[in-house]
Amino acid sequence: MTPAAAAVVEAARRLVRQRRWYLELPADRPLPDDLDAALERALAALDATEAARA
């Protein structure tokens, strides 16, 4: 992953973490906003792909 792509992924992780904190949602509950939830799913898919490569 390029440094620029890694920075985008890290920013996305921070946004999702902030939304969960703000809404006081535990990890097992989906985010209510469609865009937030889609971003979280994309990050999970990216994590799964990276884990499969390792």
MOPAC internal coordinates of N, CA, C and O (Angstrom, degrees):
PM7 1SCF
backbone

  N    0.0000 0     0.00 0     0.00 0    0    0    0
  C    1.4550 1     0.00 0     0.00 0    1    0    0
  C    1.5346 1   107.63 1     0.00 0    2    1    0
  O    1.2310 1   121.18 1   -44.91 1    3    2    1
  N    1.3013 1   115.35 1   135.09 1    3    2    1
  C    1.4662 1   119.72 1   179.60 1    5    3    2
  C    1.5272 1   109.87 1   -71.10 1    6    5    3
  O    1.2310 1   119.93 1   -21.48 1    7    6    5
  N    1.3121 1   117.74 1   158.52 1    7    6    5
  C    1.4650 1   119.80 1   177.26 1    9    7    6
  C    1.5331 1   112.81 1   -58.48 1   10    9    7
  O    1.2310 1   120.36 1   143.15 1   11   10    9
  N    1.3163 1   116.92 1   -36.85 1   11   10    9
  C    1.4697 1   119.76 1   179.25 1   13   11   10
  C    1.5274 1   110.86 1   -66.10 1   14   13   11
  O    1.2310 1   120.55 1   136.45 1   15   14   13
  N    1.3229 1   116.55 1   -43.55 1   15   14   13
  C    1.4653 1   120.19 1   178.73 1   17   15   14
  C    1.5254 1   110.57 1   -65.06 1   18   17   15
  O    1.2310 1   120.49 1   139.65 1   19   18   17
  N    1.3224 1   116.67 1   -40.35 1   19   18   17
  C    1.4669 1   120.42 1   178.02 1   21   19   18
  C    1.5247 1   110.91 1   -62.04 1   22   21   19
  O    1.2310 1   120.22 1   142.56 1   23   22   21
  N    1.3195 1   117.19 1   -37.44 1   23   22   21
  C    1.4672 1   120.76 1   178.36 1   25   23   22
  C    1.5258 1   111.02 1   -66.34 1   26   25   23
  O    1.2310 1   120.39 1   141.06 1   27   26   25
  N    1.3221 1   116.85 1   -38.94 1   27   26   25
  C    1.4709 1   120.70 1   178.02 1   29   27   26
  C    1.5233 1   110.13 1   -65.60 1   30   29   27
  O    1.2310 1   120.22 1   136.22 1   31   30   29
  N    1.3182 1   117.18 1   -43.78 1   31   30   29
  C    1.4662 1   120.84 1   179.46 1   33   31   30
  C    1.5241 1   110.23 1   -63.19 1   34   33   31
  O    1.2310 1   120.03 1   136.93 1   35   34   33
  N    1.3091 1   117.54 1   -43.07 1   35   34   33
  C    1.4689 1   120.62 1   179.25 1   37   35   34
  C    1.5235 1   110.80 1   -63.72 1   38   37   35
  O    1.2310 1   119.92 1   139.66 1   39   38   37
  N    1.3077 1   117.75 1   -40.34 1   39   38   37
  C    1.4704 1   120.92 1   177.09 1   41   39   38
  C    1.5265 1   110.59 1   -63.17 1   42   41   39
  O    1.2310 1   120.25 1   139.46 1   43   42   41
  N    1.3179 1   117.12 1   -40.54 1   43   42   41
  C    1.4664 1   120.98 1   178.17 1   45   43   42
  C    1.5255 1   110.47 1   -63.71 1   46   45   43
  O    1.2310 1   120.50 1   137.76 1   47   46   45
  N    1.3282 1   116.65 1   -42.24 1   47   46   45
  C    1.4705 1   120.16 1   177.85 1   49   47   46
  C    1.5284 1   110.93 1   -60.97 1   50   49   47
  O    1.2310 1   120.66 1   138.09 1   51   50   49
  N    1.3093 1   116.34 1   -41.91 1   51   50   49
  C    1.4655 1   119.99 1   179.52 1   53   51   50
  C    1.5266 1   111.04 1   -65.13 1   54   53   51
  O    1.2310 1   120.16 1   140.43 1   55   54   53
  N    1.3205 1   117.29 1   -39.57 1   55   54   53
  C    1.4672 1   120.62 1   177.92 1   57   55   54
  C    1.5286 1   111.55 1   -62.52 1   58   57   55
  O    1.2310 1   120.55 1   133.86 1   59   58   57
  N    1.3252 1   116.56 1   -46.14 1   59   58   57
  C    1.4660 1   120.72 1   179.67 1   61   59   58
  C    1.5254 1   110.07 1   -63.81 1   62   61   59
  O    1.2310 1   120.50 1   135.36 1   63   62   61
  N    1.3280 1   116.66 1   -44.64 1   63   62   61
  C    1.4707 1   120.48 1   179.23 1   65   63   62
  C    1.5265 1   110.76 1   -60.23 1   66   65   63
  O    1.2310 1   120.68 1   137.67 1   67   66   65
  N    1.3390 1   116.31 1   -42.33 1   67   66   65
  C    1.4691 1   121.01 1   179.17 1   69   67   66
  C    1.5217 1   111.11 1   -63.72 1   70   69   67
  O    1.2310 1   119.55 1   137.13 1   71   70   69
  N    1.3215 1   118.47 1   -42.87 1   71   70   69
  C    1.4693 1   121.46 1   179.96 1   73   71   70
  C    1.5305 1   110.30 1   -63.51 1   74   73   71
  O    1.2310 1   120.52 1   137.09 1   75   74   73
  N    1.3315 1   116.61 1   -42.91 1   75   74   73
  C    1.4722 1   119.92 1   178.55 1   77   75   74
  C    1.5257 1   110.00 1   -61.55 1   78   77   75
  O    1.2310 1   120.50 1   136.75 1   79   78   77
  N    1.3271 1   116.64 1   -43.25 1   79   78   77
  C    1.4627 1   120.69 1   179.74 1   81   79   78
  C    1.5215 1   109.70 1   -63.82 1   82   81   79
  O    1.2310 1   120.01 1   132.00 1   83   82   81
  N    1.3168 1   117.58 1   -48.00 1   83   82   81
  C    1.4644 1   122.31 1  -177.28 1   85   83   82
  C    1.5321 1   111.29 1   -61.03 1   86   85   83
  O    1.2310 1   120.73 1   138.88 1   87   86   85
  N    1.3288 1   116.20 1   -41.12 1   87   86   85
  C    1.4670 1   120.86 1  -178.83 1   89   87   86
  C    1.5298 1   112.51 1   -86.74 1   90   89   87
  O    1.2310 1   120.59 1   176.30 1   91   90   89
  N    1.3279 1   116.48 1    -3.70 1   91   90   89
  C    1.4679 1   122.50 1  -178.75 1   93   91   90
  C    1.5273 1   111.56 1    55.63 1   94   93   91
  O    1.2310 1   121.12 1  -134.99 1   95   94   93
  N    1.3286 1   115.46 1    45.01 1   95   94   93
  C    1.4613 1   121.12 1  -179.11 1   97   95   94
  C    1.5233 1   110.63 1   -98.08 1   98   97   95
  O    1.2310 1   120.29 1   -47.16 1   99   98   97
  N    1.3260 1   117.04 1   132.84 1   99   98   97
  C    1.4629 1   119.09 1   173.36 1  101   99   98
  C    1.5345 1   109.56 1   -72.84 1  102  101   99
  O    1.2310 1   120.74 1   -16.36 1  103  102  101
  N    1.3081 1   116.18 1   163.64 1  103  102  101
  C    1.4673 1   121.44 1  -176.26 1  105  103  102
  C    1.5253 1   113.23 1   -62.41 1  106  105  103
  O    1.2310 1   119.99 1   154.88 1  107  106  105
  N    1.3296 1   117.63 1   -25.12 1  107  106  105
  C    1.4651 1   119.38 1  -176.94 1  109  107  106
  C    1.5322 1   113.66 1   -84.56 1  110  109  107
  O    1.2310 1   119.84 1   178.63 1  111  110  109
  N    1.3282 1   117.91 1    -1.37 1  111  110  109
  C    1.4714 1   121.11 1   178.23 1  113  111  110
  C    1.5210 1   109.40 1  -106.70 1  114  113  111
  O    1.2310 1   120.21 1   -42.66 1  115  114  113
  N    1.3359 1   117.21 1   137.34 1  115  114  113
  C    1.4679 1   119.19 1   179.49 1  117  115  114
  C    1.5229 1   111.48 1   -72.79 1  118  117  115
  O    1.2310 1   120.99 1   -28.60 1  119  118  117
  N    1.3008 1   115.71 1   151.40 1  119  118  117
  C    1.4628 1   120.45 1   174.77 1  121  119  118
  C    1.5316 1   108.60 1   -68.76 1  122  121  119
  O    1.2310 1   119.61 1   -41.11 1  123  122  121
  N    1.3264 1   118.35 1   138.89 1  123  122  121
  C    1.4624 1   120.58 1  -174.94 1  125  123  122
  C    1.5317 1   114.19 1   -73.55 1  126  125  123
  O    1.2310 1   119.70 1   150.81 1  127  126  125
  N    1.3130 1   118.18 1   -29.19 1  127  126  125
  C    1.4596 1   120.98 1  -179.08 1  129  127  126
  C    1.5294 1   109.75 1   -80.02 1  130  129  127
  O    1.2310 1   120.25 1   -47.58 1  131  130  129
  N    1.3295 1   117.12 1   132.42 1  131  130  129
  C    1.4636 1   121.19 1  -177.28 1  133  131  130
  C    1.5255 1   112.89 1   -58.02 1  134  133  131
  O    1.2310 1   120.43 1   137.68 1  135  134  133
  N    1.3170 1   116.78 1   -42.32 1  135  134  133
  C    1.4611 1   119.83 1  -178.45 1  137  135  134
  C    1.5207 1   111.66 1   -68.05 1  138  137  135
  O    1.2310 1   120.30 1   137.05 1  139  138  137
  N    1.3197 1   117.03 1   -42.95 1  139  138  137
  C    1.4680 1   120.86 1   177.41 1  141  139  138
  C    1.5251 1   110.15 1   -61.60 1  142  141  139
  O    1.2310 1   120.92 1   135.27 1  143  142  141
  N    1.3255 1   115.85 1   -44.73 1  143  142  141
  C    1.4597 1   120.55 1  -178.87 1  145  143  142
  C    1.5291 1   110.84 1   -64.81 1  146  145  143
  O    1.2310 1   120.17 1   139.80 1  147  146  145
  N    1.3223 1   117.27 1   -40.20 1  147  146  145
  C    1.4636 1   120.73 1   178.66 1  149  147  146
  C    1.5255 1   110.72 1   -63.93 1  150  149  147
  O    1.2310 1   120.39 1   139.41 1  151  150  149
  N    1.3093 1   116.86 1   -40.59 1  151  150  149
  C    1.4627 1   120.84 1   177.89 1  153  151  150
  C    1.5208 1   110.37 1   -63.59 1  154  153  151
  O    1.2310 1   120.36 1   137.99 1  155  154  153
  N    1.3126 1   116.93 1   -42.01 1  155  154  153
  C    1.4620 1   120.39 1   179.35 1  157  155  154
  C    1.5282 1   110.84 1   -65.10 1  158  157  155
  O    1.2310 1   120.11 1   139.21 1  159  158  157
  N    1.3301 1   117.40 1   -40.79 1  159  158  157
  C    1.4687 1   120.59 1   177.38 1  161  159  158
  C    1.5292 1   111.14 1   -64.21 1  162  161  159
  O    1.2310 1   120.45 1   140.13 1  163  162  161
  N    1.3169 1   116.75 1   -39.87 1  163  162  161
  C    1.4666 1   120.26 1   178.56 1  165  163  162
  C    1.5241 1   110.80 1   -63.12 1  166  165  163
  O    1.2310 1   120.50 1   138.95 1  167  166  165
  N    1.3209 1   116.65 1   -41.05 1  167  166  165
  C    1.4651 1   120.26 1   177.69 1  169  167  166
  C    1.5250 1   111.02 1   -64.79 1  170  169  167
  O    1.2310 1   120.24 1   140.12 1  171  170  169
  N    1.3234 1   117.15 1   -39.88 1  171  170  169
  C    1.4641 1   120.65 1   178.36 1  173  171  170
  C    1.5279 1   110.45 1   -64.30 1  174  173  171
  O    1.2310 1   120.21 1   139.26 1  175  174  173
  N    1.3257 1   117.20 1   -40.74 1  175  174  173
  C    1.4650 1   120.90 1   177.86 1  177  175  174
  C    1.5269 1   110.72 1   -64.64 1  178  177  175
  O    1.2310 1   120.47 1   139.28 1  179  178  177
  N    1.3047 1   116.71 1   -40.72 1  179  178  177
  C    1.4644 1   121.05 1   177.31 1  181  179  178
  C    1.5235 1   110.51 1   -63.29 1  182  181  179
  O    1.2310 1   120.31 1   136.88 1  183  182  181
  N    1.3174 1   117.01 1   -43.12 1  183  182  181
  C    1.4693 1   120.90 1   177.86 1  185  183  182
  C    1.5286 1   110.85 1   -61.38 1  186  185  183
  O    1.2310 1   120.42 1   137.69 1  187  186  185
  N    1.3316 1   116.80 1   -42.31 1  187  186  185
  C    1.4641 1   120.80 1  -179.82 1  189  187  186
  C    1.5287 1   110.71 1   -64.50 1  190  189  187
  O    1.2310 1   120.44 1   139.35 1  191  190  189
  N    1.3073 1   116.76 1   -40.65 1  191  190  189
  C    1.4657 1   120.93 1   178.24 1  193  191  190
  C    1.5207 1   110.78 1   -64.35 1  194  193  191
  O    1.2310 1   120.63 1   135.97 1  195  194  193
  N    1.3145 1   116.40 1   -44.03 1  195  194  193
  C    1.4686 1   120.51 1   178.95 1  197  195  194
  C    1.5282 1   110.92 1   -64.40 1  198  197  195
  O    1.2310 1   120.17 1   140.92 1  199  198  197
  N    1.3281 1   117.28 1   -39.08 1  199  198  197
  C    1.4679 1   120.95 1   179.72 1  201  199  198
  C    1.5293 1   110.78 1   -66.63 1  202  201  199
  O    1.2310 1   120.45 1   143.20 1  203  202  201
  N    1.3229 1   116.74 1   -36.80 1  203  202  201
  C    1.4617 1   120.48 1   179.82 1  205  203  202
  C    1.5291 1   111.51 1   -67.38 1  206  205  203
  O    1.2310 1   120.39 1   150.32 1  207  206  205
  N    1.3103 1   116.85 1   -29.68 1  207  206  205
  C    1.4671 1   121.21 1   178.97 1  209  207  206
  C    1.5221 1   111.97 1   -73.72 1  210  209  207
  O    1.2310 1   120.35 1   153.14 1  211  210  209
  N    1.3198 1   116.93 1   -26.86 1  211  210  209
  C    1.4744 1   121.15 1  -175.21 1  213  211  210
  C    1.5072 1   112.89 1   -78.24 1  214  213  211
  O    1.2310 1   120.10 1   180.00 1  215  214  213

